[in-house]
Amino acid sequence: MIGGILQQLVDGLTIGVVYVLLAAGLSVIFGVMHVINFAHGELFALGAYFALALITPFGGTAFFAALFVAPLLVGILGVAIERFTVRPLYGRNPLYHILLTFGLVLVINDLIYLIWEPGNVNLPTPAILSGTIDVIGLNASVYNVFVIVFGAAMALSVWAMLEYTKYGLIIRAGSQDRQMVRNLGIDIDRYYSLVFGMGAALAAVAGIILGGYQTVSPEMGMSVIIPAFVIVVLGGLGSFKGAVAGGLLVGIIQTLLRTYAPILEGMVIFLLMISILLVRPRGLFGVEMEEEGGELLTGSGGVLDDRTRKWVGLAAVGLLALLPLGAGTFYSTYTVTLAIEILVWALFALSLDFVMGYTGLVSLGHALFYGLGAYAVAIVLLHVSQSAFVAIGLAIVISAAIAWVVGYLSIRVSGVYFAMITLGFAELFYNMLYRLEITGGSEGLFGISTYYGIAGVGIALDEIGLFLGPVALTGQSLFYYIALAALIGSFLLTRRMLNSPFGSVLKSIRENEQRATFLGYETTRYKRRAFVVSGALAGLAGGLFTLNSGYAAPSFAYWLHSGEVIVMVILGGMGTLYGPIVGSTVFFGLEEILTDFTPRWRLVLGTLFLLFVIFLPRGLVSLPARLKPLVTRDSGPGAEPTPDDSHMRGDD
């Protein structure tokens, strides 16, 4: 028994050291630059694939050379990423860095698929690292011992560099007061590039040694990025010591739970993360950091007056109402199926915009409520009632109730900490879906049937046939109108709220929460209410998807969906309500067009999103106002400043 536990501890230390190297780079980048780098996991994967490309022609004997060359290449790539994508965002709200690096995730991950193809590949290692040795009575793998020793040496070297060199002194000073460093005549921006490159190189080293321990695959980056965030939150954002302690702790806990309590493996670390954020947001070893300035850039009203915009909106609704009538004649019936998906995700995006665009709360875990609504509908239909009205009503109520609980806990923290705690709740829910019997585990829930009525009186949509001349509306066509009505109703409801005194307070919180507090408003209560409304609408969207598709799966709550809905909000225009609807249409429209040419459509979409975040952060709805001066050859009121104007550079 004791020998087994000791063996698990050694295995846990092996994984823990990998986490240390991964989280150390992530933590140092945040500590100095206040950038939460979601693309860190993809740089981790790139390190493994670069090493694979270097080792394959020569065999395992080239492993040690690759362990030096591949991180150097990834480090150079990291410098380029900082210089050309991250640097233009300095001075904006730090949450734009999250959005930018999420776009980089889409780009780099699809590049990996494009170059190396899917599937697991073994990373060859030299013969000297094979076999086992006896260590303090344990029969340990030579490679495990190498990982622990080499990783510890790397971590110690980075710590010594940060503590005892001039470069480290400047980095530490810059993390405390970057303006003071500038006043001393030091080009801190150049050091930012080096820090980002060093963090990328550390991630690459971690990817290589883990690739030799397990296998190399395109999904390896996405599988480690969330645990990496857990580690830096536990240890303290910006703390190197915290990254070491957190990495070892998470590695050991994961390994022990995988062996002795697998049902808890994916949940305990997220419970730890949430607890730490609630009790000590700066983590175990983190220090208090001043919140970065910069506003969230919302979409402008465009060039149309209110009356014209109203008529354009009515015309758009009229055209949408006609869409099913042309299916099968002017275009494929699949168009209706695609339109339903766009409407459902438009509602999901609108729900996020209500809390992000109007209250300034960026939720990285909004897929929690989408998945919750989907599973609530599925479970009610399977175990309570087959009435669609009962199922969707309960889904909204349950989503609102859970949103209140999550909001009550999460809104105690702000900024990037709020974003991280919502991500923690979503990942906790995502892991629970795989382990609870009532959710169907990894297979989800299928075979759902429903009727539209109540108390056993009603009819299924497939049994209805409405004939308008030669056109028959049934099944999917009828559900299209249900989804359209839900979106329009939600739009009108949220617009009414935002035009009320309640909405005015939300906007004032977004602009300046401290000033709203001074005016006597209890801002926490208003933000919680907005979060509840947002969660209920996201639950409605998830419930509608399940009503239409007849199934619910754990992937509905995957963190990537939270990122995708943020992409839609930013593409369309945050803080407009109709912008996210435009963003959803563009997102799925581009996906549909691009998939005809390449399965790597996220590469193009991610690139487009990067350009939007950097050059058009107010979204497509602001494009007419940006183009108006070019058309009229003046710089009238329609023009808006470029994102990197000096007044936005709060750290200068």
Number of C-alpha atoms within 10 A of each C-alpha: 6 7 11 11 13 13 16 21 18 21 20 23 25 26 25 28 29 27 30 35 28 34 37 32 28 34 31 26 27 21 24 23 25 21 23 25 25 24 25 29 29 29 31 30 32 31 32 33 25 20 30 26 15 19 21 14 9 11 14 19 15 18 23 13 12 22 22 14 18 24 30 20 18 26 26 18 17 22 22 15 18 20 17 11 17 22 17 15 22 24 21 22 21 22 20 23 23 21 22 26 22 24 27 25 25 25 24 23 25 21 17 18 17 15 9 15 12 13 11 14 16 13 24 20 20 14 9 10 16 12 11 14 14 10 11 7 9 14 13 17 17 16 21 22 19 14 23 19 14 14 22 17 12 17 21 13 12 18 15 12 14 18 14 10 11 11 15 18 14 18 25 17 16 22 19 17 14 21 14 13 17 14 9 9 8 15 12 21 17 12 19 21 23 21 25 30 26 25 29 34 29 30 33 35 31 28 34 29 28 23 26 22 18 13 18 24 21 25 17 21 25 20 12 19 22 18 22 26 24 27 34 36 32 31 28 28 32 31 25 26 20 25 35 24 21 28 31 21 21 25 24 22 19 23 22 19 17 15 13 12 11 14 16 15 18 21 22 16 21 25 16 17 25 25 17 20 25 19 11 16 24 22 25 21 20 22 15 12 14 8 12 17 15 19 18 24 20 22 24 22 16 17 19 12 9 10 9 11 14 12 11 13 13 12 12 11 14 11 10 15 14 10 17 23 19 14 18 13 10 9 12 11 16 12 15 22 17 15 20 23 22 23 26 25 29 27 30 33 34 34 33 33 31 29 25 23 26 27 26 26 25 25 25 27 26 31 33 32 33 31 30 31 35 33 30 27 35 32 20 19 22 17 9 12 18 24 24 24 16 18 26 26 17 19 32 25 18 19 30 25 15 17 27 20 13 19 22 17 18 23 22 15 17 16 17 21 20 24 21 26 30 24 25 28 21 27 23 20 23 24 21 18 24 20 17 12 11 13 20 18 16 15 14 19 21 15 10 19 15 21 20 15 15 14 9 11 9 14 14 15 17 14 9 13 14 11 10 9 7 7 15 16 19 18 15 19 22 19 20 26 17 15 22 22 15 19 23 15 12 18 19 13 11 21 16 12 16 18 10 11 10 14 20 15 21 25 19 18 23 21 16 12 20 13 12 18 14 9 9 8 15 13 19 16 13 17 23 22 20 27 27 25 22 27 35 28 30 34 37 32 33 33 32 30 25 23 23 18 15 18 19 29 23 23 17 23 27 20 21 18 19 24 21 20 26 26 27 30 33 29 30 31 30 33 29 23 28 21 29 33 27 21 29 28 22 18 22 17 14 15 18 13 11 17 12 9 9 13 13 18 19 24 23 17 20 24 16 14 28 24 16 20 23 21 15 22 24 27 28 25 25 24 18 17 20 21 14 18 16 11 9 9 9 11 12 11 10 17 19 14 10 13 21 16 10 11 11 19 16 14 13 11
